[in-house]
Amino acid sequence: MALDIKGKKTIDVIVKGHYQQEPKVVSLKKSQSSKILSFFISLLFNAVFLLLLMMISVTVFKQEVVELVLESGQTKNHVKNTKVRFQKVKQPKPKPANTSSATPVISSVKSSNDAVFVLENDSEIQGFGIGDGWGKGASFGSGQKGGSIGFFGSRSVAERAVFIVDVSASLSNTQFSMIKKELSKSLDRLAPSVEYQVIFFSGPAWFASDDQSAKNKIHTIIHEGKEYIWNTQGGANKYYIESGEKLYTSSWLIASQSNIKKTARRIESVKKSYGTDWRHPLKMALALKPSPDVVYFLTDGAVGNGKQAVDEIIKVNKREAKAKIFTISMMQPRAEDLLKELADRSGGEFSVVLEGGEIKKGKKKKR
């Protein structure tokens, strides 16, 4: 069929328009596919990046490690001298983005099935009595020394403590047995960083490590290999050392298992003897170097020179030691006034052990 020139041009225009529009559609489809692919690639990259950040945040943080060391020793019948020591060890780690949720990790370096321990704070220092299971006195890290100390209801926190106990003949067998038991328990619960001494007294006074014997009211003390003869000028509270010898002193003992075992054997073997004089044991305690932080002084009764003894000890304490003296009356209210005065004037506390072992705390005098 023949077409005129005008019709042919019209067909050419239509055909050319068709072929010119088709490449534009194909190009549009390719562009959309490319954008979708780029979106998914970008999303995957961001997800991987966020995952890496989360892993770094979880694994890189600063933590505290509390090291728990437990040591225990055994006797024939029961476990004794279990020591507990806690020490904070900081691990050097990069500083975390947020440490508010980090929790301490407790690791046991050496364990014992027989060990008993508690963490104590200042609010727990009150209310200790005979037989209370208050656990070990804790020794904490960062170079700190000392620990909590308890004896017949009186408790303190100190580096150096002296236990002075009456072994005079006026004690009943029940009282004497109770004193030995509580003293051994108190020593057994000392933290390894505490330094201690034990002093016995009746008319004379001697350290637990000394040898002592008595005959006809005359006492012989062997202290560090030297013999000291104690005699009386005519009464239970008038003892002195013959030959003008000065009152001896000693060195501190570290509360190690071996030292406590040795002291415990001395406590068990000590016997009651004649006389009661407060001055000698307290002066011996305050003469220790370095000075004691606390002194626990237990007696079963008043003495004739009690007021003189209190004044002498307070004078020495202010000049030398400045130790807190915790006084304990063993079932004897007659000594209450003087013992309370001694405690008040030294910054300590007074208490009475009643029949049956109940502890009665004296009210602390306002200063």
C-alpha positions as CSV (number, residue, x, y, z in Angstrom):
1,M,0.0,0.0,0.0
2,A,1.4,3.3,-1.0
3,L,1.7,6.1,1.4
4,D,2.2,9.6,0.8
5,I,5.1,11.5,2.1
6,K,3.2,13.0,4.9
7,G,1.9,9.6,6.2
8,K,5.3,8.1,6.0
9,K,6.8,10.8,8.2
10,T,4.0,10.3,10.7
11,I,4.9,6.6,11.0
12,D,8.6,7.3,11.2
13,V,7.9,9.7,14.1
14,I,5.8,7.1,16.0
15,V,8.4,4.4,15.5
16,K,11.3,6.6,16.5
17,G,9.4,7.7,19.6
18,H,8.8,4.1,20.6
19,Y,12.5,3.2,20.3
20,Q,13.5,6.4,22.1
21,Q,11.3,5.7,25.1
22,E,12.2,2.0,25.8
23,P,15.8,2.7,27.0
24,K,14.5,5.2,29.5
25,V,12.3,2.5,31.2
26,V,15.2,0.0,31.4
27,S,17.4,2.6,32.9
28,L,14.9,3.4,35.5
29,K,14.5,-0.2,36.6
30,K,18.3,-0.6,36.9
31,S,18.5,2.6,39.1
32,Q,15.8,1.3,41.5
33,S,17.6,-2.1,41.8
34,S,20.9,-0.4,42.6
35,K,19.3,1.7,45.3
36,I,17.7,-1.3,47.0
37,L,21.0,-3.2,46.9
38,S,22.9,-0.2,48.4
39,F,20.3,0.1,51.2
40,F,20.7,-3.6,52.2
41,I,24.5,-3.3,52.1
42,S,24.4,-0.2,54.3
43,L,22.0,-1.9,56.7
44,L,24.2,-5.0,57.0
45,F,27.4,-2.8,57.5
46,N,25.7,-0.9,60.3
47,A,24.4,-4.1,62.0
48,V,28.0,-5.5,62.0
49,F,29.4,-2.3,63.3
50,L,26.8,-2.1,66.2
51,L,27.5,-5.8,67.0
52,L,31.2,-5.1,67.3
53,L,30.5,-2.1,69.6
54,M,28.3,-4.2,71.9
55,M,31.0,-6.9,72.1
56,I,33.6,-4.3,73.1
57,S,31.3,-2.7,75.7
58,V,30.6,-6.1,77.3
59,T,34.1,-7.5,77.3
60,V,36.1,-4.3,78.2
61,F,35.3,-3.1,81.7
62,K,37.0,-2.5,85.0
63,Q,36.3,-5.0,87.7
64,E,37.2,-5.4,91.3
65,V,38.5,-8.8,92.5
66,V,38.0,-9.6,96.2
67,E,40.5,-12.2,97.2
68,L,39.4,-14.5,99.9
69,V,42.1,-16.5,101.8
70,L,41.0,-19.1,104.2
71,E,43.4,-21.1,106.4
72,S,42.3,-23.6,109.0
73,G,44.0,-25.7,111.6
74,Q,42.6,-28.6,113.6
75,T,42.9,-29.9,117.1
76,K,42.0,-33.4,118.3
77,N,38.4,-32.5,119.0
78,H,37.5,-29.4,117.1
79,V,38.6,-26.9,114.5
80,K,40.6,-24.0,115.8
81,N,42.5,-21.0,114.6
82,T,40.8,-20.6,111.2
83,K,42.2,-17.4,109.8
84,V,40.3,-15.2,107.3
85,R,41.8,-12.4,105.3
86,F,40.1,-10.3,102.7
87,Q,42.1,-8.3,100.2
88,K,40.9,-6.1,97.3
89,V,43.0,-6.5,94.2
90,K,42.3,-4.1,91.3
91,Q,42.9,-5.4,87.8
92,P,44.4,-2.9,85.3
93,K,41.8,-2.7,82.5
94,P,40.9,0.0,79.9
95,K,38.4,2.5,81.3
96,P,34.8,1.4,80.4
97,A,32.2,3.5,78.8
98,N,29.9,2.9,81.8
99,T,31.0,1.2,85.1
100,S,27.9,1.7,87.1
101,S,26.7,-1.8,86.5
102,A,30.1,-3.5,87.1
103,T,29.9,-6.0,90.0
104,P,32.8,-7.3,92.2
105,V,34.0,-10.8,91.6
106,I,34.9,-13.0,94.6
107,S,37.5,-15.6,94.1
108,S,38.6,-18.2,96.7
109,V,42.3,-18.8,96.6
110,K,42.3,-21.4,99.4
111,S,39.2,-22.9,100.8
112,S,38.2,-24.9,103.9
113,N,35.0,-26.7,104.6
114,D,35.4,-25.8,108.3
115,A,36.0,-22.1,107.9
116,V,33.5,-19.6,109.2
117,F,33.6,-15.9,108.3
118,V,31.6,-12.8,108.4
119,L,32.2,-9.3,107.0
120,E,31.7,-6.7,109.8
121,N,31.1,-3.0,109.8
122,D,31.0,-0.4,112.6
123,S,27.3,-0.9,113.1
124,E,27.9,-4.5,114.1
125,I,30.4,-3.8,116.9
126,Q,27.7,-3.7,119.6
127,G,25.9,-6.6,121.2
128,F,28.5,-9.3,121.4
129,G,28.0,-11.7,124.2
130,I,29.4,-15.0,125.5
131,G,28.9,-17.7,122.9
132,D,27.8,-15.4,120.1
133,G,28.9,-16.6,116.7
134,W,30.4,-13.3,115.4
135,G,33.0,-15.1,113.3
136,K,36.5,-14.1,112.6
137,G,37.8,-10.5,113.1
138,A,38.4,-9.5,109.5
139,S,41.6,-8.0,108.1
140,F,41.1,-5.9,105.0
141,G,43.5,-5.0,102.2
142,S,45.0,-1.8,100.9
143,G,47.8,-2.0,103.5
144,Q,45.4,-1.7,106.5
145,K,46.2,-3.5,109.7
146,G,44.2,-4.7,112.6
147,G,40.7,-6.1,112.9
148,S,37.8,-6.5,115.2
149,I,38.4,-7.8,118.7
150,G,35.9,-9.1,121.3
151,F,36.1,-10.3,124.9
152,F,33.2,-10.9,127.3
153,G,30.8,-8.6,125.4
154,S,33.3,-5.8,124.8
155,R,34.3,-5.2,121.2
156,S,36.6,-2.8,119.4
157,V,38.7,-2.4,116.2
158,A,42.4,-2.2,116.8
159,E,45.9,-3.1,115.6
160,R,47.3,-4.0,119.0
161,A,45.4,-5.4,122.0
162,V,46.3,-6.6,125.5
163,F,44.2,-9.1,127.5
164,I,44.7,-8.8,131.2
165,V,42.9,-11.5,133.3
166,D,42.7,-12.1,137.0
167,V,43.9,-15.5,138.2
168,S,43.6,-14.8,141.9
169,A,42.6,-17.5,144.4
170,S,39.2,-15.8,145.1
171,L,37.9,-16.9,141.7
172,S,35.5,-19.9,141.8
173,N,36.2,-22.9,139.6
174,T,33.2,-21.9,137.5
175,Q,34.5,-18.4,137.0
176,F,38.0,-19.5,136.3
177,S,36.9,-22.1,133.7
178,M,34.7,-19.4,132.0
179,I,37.6,-16.9,131.8
180,K,39.9,-19.5,130.2
181,K,37.3,-20.5,127.7
182,E,36.4,-16.9,126.6
183,L,40.0,-15.8,126.5
184,S,40.9,-18.7,124.2
185,K,37.9,-18.0,121.9
186,S,38.8,-14.3,121.7
187,L,42.4,-15.1,120.6
188,D,41.2,-17.7,118.2
189,R,39.1,-15.1,116.4
190,L,41.8,-12.5,116.0
191,A,42.7,-11.5,112.4
192,P,46.2,-12.4,111.4
193,S,47.2,-8.7,111.2
194,V,46.4,-8.1,114.9
195,E,49.2,-8.0,117.4
196,Y,48.4,-9.1,121.0
197,Q,49.6,-10.0,124.4
198,V,48.1,-11.8,127.4
199,I,49.0,-10.9,131.0
200,F,47.9,-12.9,134.1
201,F,47.9,-11.3,137.5
202,S,47.1,-12.1,141.1
203,G,49.5,-10.3,143.6
204,P,52.3,-10.2,141.0
205,A,51.8,-10.0,137.2
206,W,53.4,-12.0,134.3
207,F,53.0,-12.5,130.6
208,A,51.4,-15.8,129.5
209,S,54.7,-16.9,127.9
210,D,56.5,-16.6,131.3
211,D,56.9,-19.4,133.9
212,Q,55.2,-18.8,137.2
213,S,55.2,-20.7,140.5
214,A,54.1,-19.8,144.1
215,K,55.0,-21.0,147.6
216,N,53.9,-19.5,150.9
217,K,52.6,-16.3,149.1
218,I,56.0,-15.8,147.4
219,H,55.9,-15.9,143.6
220,T,58.7,-16.8,141.3
221,I,58.4,-15.5,137.7
222,I,60.9,-16.6,134.9
223,H,60.7,-13.8,132.3
224,E,62.9,-14.2,129.2
225,G,65.3,-16.4,131.1
226,K,65.6,-14.1,134.1
227,E,64.2,-14.9,137.6
228,Y,62.0,-12.4,139.4
229,I,61.0,-12.9,143.1
230,W,57.7,-11.3,144.1
231,N,57.0,-10.8,147.8
232,T,54.3,-8.9,149.8
233,Q,54.7,-6.2,152.4
234,G,51.8,-7.7,154.3
235,G,48.7,-7.9,152.1
236,A,47.1,-9.2,148.9
237,N,47.6,-5.8,147.1
238,K,51.1,-4.9,148.4
239,Y,53.3,-7.0,146.2
240,Y,56.7,-5.9,144.9
241,I,59.8,-7.3,143.1
242,E,62.7,-8.1,145.4
243,S,66.2,-6.6,144.8
244,G,64.6,-3.5,143.5
245,E,64.1,-4.9,140.0
246,K,62.1,-2.8,137.5
247,L,58.8,-4.1,136.2
248,Y,59.5,-6.1,133.1
249,T,57.9,-5.8,129.7
250,S,57.7,-7.8,126.5
251,S,57.3,-7.6,122.8
252,W,54.1,-8.0,120.7
253,L,52.9,-11.4,119.3
254,I,51.5,-11.6,115.8
255,A,48.1,-13.4,115.8
256,S,49.4,-16.4,113.8
257,Q,48.1,-19.9,114.3
258,S,51.3,-21.1,116.0
259,N,51.5,-18.2,118.4
260,I,47.8,-18.5,119.4
261,K,48.2,-22.3,119.9
262,K,51.2,-21.6,122.2
263,T,49.2,-19.0,124.2
264,A,46.2,-21.3,124.4
265,R,48.3,-24.0,126.1
266,R,49.5,-21.4,128.6
267,I,46.0,-20.3,129.3
268,E,44.9,-23.9,129.9
269,S,47.8,-24.6,132.3
270,V,47.7,-21.4,134.4
271,K,46.7,-21.9,138.1
272,K,45.1,-19.6,140.6
273,S,47.4,-17.9,143.1
274,Y,47.3,-15.5,146.1
275,G,47.0,-11.8,145.9
276,T,45.1,-9.1,143.8
277,D,46.8,-5.9,142.6
278,W,45.6,-4.0,139.6
279,R,48.7,-1.7,139.1
280,H,51.3,-4.1,137.9
281,P,49.5,-5.8,135.0
282,L,48.1,-2.5,133.7
283,K,51.5,-0.8,133.8
284,M,53.1,-3.7,132.0
285,A,50.5,-3.4,129.3
286,L,50.9,0.3,128.8
287,A,54.7,-0.1,128.7
288,L,54.6,-2.2,125.5
289,K,56.1,-0.6,122.4
290,P,54.4,0.4,120.2
291,S,51.6,1.4,122.6
292,P,48.4,-0.7,122.7
293,D,45.3,0.6,121.1
294,V,43.0,-1.3,123.6
295,V,43.4,-3.1,126.9
296,Y,40.9,-5.6,128.2
297,F,41.1,-5.7,132.0
298,L,39.1,-8.5,133.7
299,T,39.0,-9.0,137.5
300,D,36.7,-10.7,140.0
301,G,36.6,-8.0,142.7
302,A,37.7,-4.8,144.3
303,V,41.1,-4.2,145.9
304,G,42.1,-2.1,148.9
305,N,44.3,0.2,146.8
306,G,41.8,0.5,143.9
307,K,41.5,4.3,143.9
308,Q,45.3,4.7,144.0
309,A,45.6,2.1,141.2
310,V,43.1,3.9,139.0
311,D,44.8,7.3,139.5
312,E,48.3,5.8,138.8
313,I,47.1,4.0,135.6
314,I,45.3,7.0,134.2
315,K,48.4,9.1,134.8
316,V,50.7,6.6,133.0
317,N,48.1,6.2,130.2
318,K,47.9,9.9,129.4
319,R,51.7,10.2,129.4
320,E,52.6,7.0,127.5
321,A,50.0,5.0,125.7
322,K,46.6,6.7,125.5
323,A,45.0,3.3,125.1
324,K,41.3,2.6,125.6
325,I,40.8,0.4,128.7
326,F,37.7,-1.9,128.6
327,T,37.0,-3.1,132.2
328,I,35.1,-6.2,133.0
329,S,33.9,-7.2,136.5
330,M,33.5,-11.0,136.8
331,M,30.3,-11.5,138.8
332,Q,31.4,-8.9,141.4
333,P,29.4,-5.6,141.6
334,R,31.6,-4.3,144.5
335,A,34.3,-3.3,142.0
336,E,31.8,-1.6,139.7
337,D,32.5,2.1,140.6
338,L,36.3,1.9,140.3
339,L,36.3,-0.2,137.1
340,K,33.7,2.1,135.6
341,E,35.9,5.1,136.5
342,L,38.9,3.5,134.9
343,A,37.0,2.8,131.7
344,D,35.4,6.2,131.5
345,R,38.6,8.1,132.1
346,S,40.5,6.2,129.4
347,G,37.7,6.2,126.8
348,G,36.8,2.5,127.2
349,E,33.7,0.7,128.3
350,F,32.6,-1.1,131.5
351,S,30.6,-4.3,131.7
352,V,29.7,-6.9,134.3
353,V,29.5,-10.7,133.7
354,L,26.5,-11.9,135.7
355,E,25.8,-15.4,136.9
356,G,25.0,-17.7,134.0
357,G,27.2,-15.6,131.6
358,E,24.8,-12.8,130.9
359,I,26.6,-9.5,130.0
360,K,25.4,-6.2,131.6
361,K,26.8,-3.1,129.9
362,G,27.6,0.0,132.0
363,K,26.4,3.3,130.6
364,K,29.2,5.3,129.2
365,K,29.7,8.6,131.0
366,K,29.4,11.7,128.9
367,R,32.6,13.6,128.7
